[in-house]
Amino acid sequence: MKAIALFSGGLDSILAVKLIQLQDIDVLGVTFETPFFNAGKALAAADKIGLNLRVVDITEDHLVMLRAPRYGYGKNLNPCIDCHAMMLRKAGEFMASWNADFLVTGEVLGQRPMSQTKQSLHVVAKYSGYPDFILRPLSAKLLPVTKPEREGMVDRNRLYDIQGRGRHRQMEAAREFGIGDYSPPAGGCLLTDPMFAKRLKELFSHNDFSIPSIHLLKAGRHFRINDCTKVIVGRNQGDNGLIEQYAQDADCILRAADYPGPTTLLPGGGTEAERHVAASLCVLYSDAPKGEAVRLNCLRQGQTVMIEATSADKTQAAQWII
């Protein structure tokens, strides 16, 4: 027998895997990636426990869902119920080709007040399309019997009855299993971050759903200089690198020629007037002396031209910032 475990790399998902492996069932882990969460934590944890883990990018489908989630958003822009259902649906679709018999998740009844109530867990399972195949080992004794339990694939008596937000039972189980190195519970999803969610809502309001634009929300200061145009100004070397990574050929990349300063991006390249506004914002956050005209390199479509600009007004910049 084989189970597919949705694996985040957190303690709950590790314990869910262990409980199923202890019943002599082969477990294959799967983790999903989008611009809002990645597989780094899951890969590190899987390596520590020797779990065979597959990484699946679901960006395109996730973005379609995110724009109009059936069950709405959480506190910010996190569609947790729809997202969990999508992941289980994707995993369910792999069962036949991966020769698996059922699905496993580390969800705990009552751990999250909105998305892990008994009703929410029922909705997620039903909406996934595989309600009878989804086993939640940490809370199984508190939930309806599923097909793997009913058909004797899994011994329900060897599963847990954990509920609530406390972590004592999980930590105790980790000690029993000799698991001493695990990450603290944390979101990891950018959609729960208030600042990122604000930027994403603003991006969507301008009908921009491109993947590079979404990745760029993670970097720098963002300015909306008019209804159609935004400017992104790096704050540090990490931001500058991310801006360069996701810049497109048609975009304009600006850097001060003679002073240390940020990498600045004008998506789409803009008009001549918009390039000068972007250049003035680049100068504002550079080390150039106040009031001095500064030369900047403007790279677009593989060609670099030199332009000149003075610093933008701080008050005006504050009005543009997202």
C-alpha positions, 0 to 999 in steps of 0.5 A: 500500500502507498499513501500520498502525503501533503508535506509542508515540512512542519512538525504536523506533516512530519508526524502525519507521515510517521504515523502512517509509515509505522503501519508499514505503508509506503509514503510519498510526499508532495509539496506545491509551489507558487509565487506565494510559497515555495518548497524550501522548508519541505525539501529540508525536512524531507531530507532529514526524515528520508521522505521521497518528496515531489515538488509540483508547481501549481501557479497557473491554476492557483492564480485562477482560484485566487482571483475568485475563491469560492469560499473567500479570503481569510484576514488578508488575501489568503483563500485557505479553504480553496487552496487546501482543497486545490492541493488535495484535488491535485494530489488526488489526481496523482493517486492512479499514476503514482499507484497510491491508495489514499491521501494524508495531511497534517491538518489538526482539528481546531488548530486554525479557527477559520480553516480547520474547524470540523465544518471547514475540514469537511468542506475542504475534503468534499470540494477536493473531490476525494473526501473518502480518501483523505486521512488526517492522522493527527485528529483522525479519532475525532473525525468521520471514518475514511475509506483507508480506515474502513477497509483495513488499510490503516488501524484507526486505533493507532492514530491520534485525537489531537485538537486545538491550537496547543502544541504539547501533544505534537511535541511529546510525539516528536520526542517519542519518535526521536524528532528533535530538529523541526521548524517552528509553526509559521505561515510561510504563505505571503498571502497572509502578510498584510503588506504583500496582500495590500500590494497584490490587491493593488496589482490586481486592481490594475488588471496585472496578473503576470507572474513576474509582476507578482514576484516583483511584489516581494522586492523594494519600494513600489510607486504608482506614478499614474493609473497605468504605470508603476516604479519599483526601487530596490532597498538593498542588494537582495532587492536589486537582485530580485528586480534584475531576475524578474525584469523583462526585455521591454522593461527599463532598468535604471541605475545611477552611473556615478553614485551607489544607489538602488536598481530601479525598474519601470515595467513596460519601459514607459514613456520618456516622461515616465522614465524621467520620473522613475529616474528621479525616484532612483536618484532620491534613494541613491547616495547622490548629493541633494539637488545635483543632476545625476547621470543614470544608465537606462537599460532596455531591450539590450541597449543602454542609454544615458539620461539625467535627472535630479531627485524626486520630491519626498512629499510627492514620492510619499503620495505615490508609494503603495 
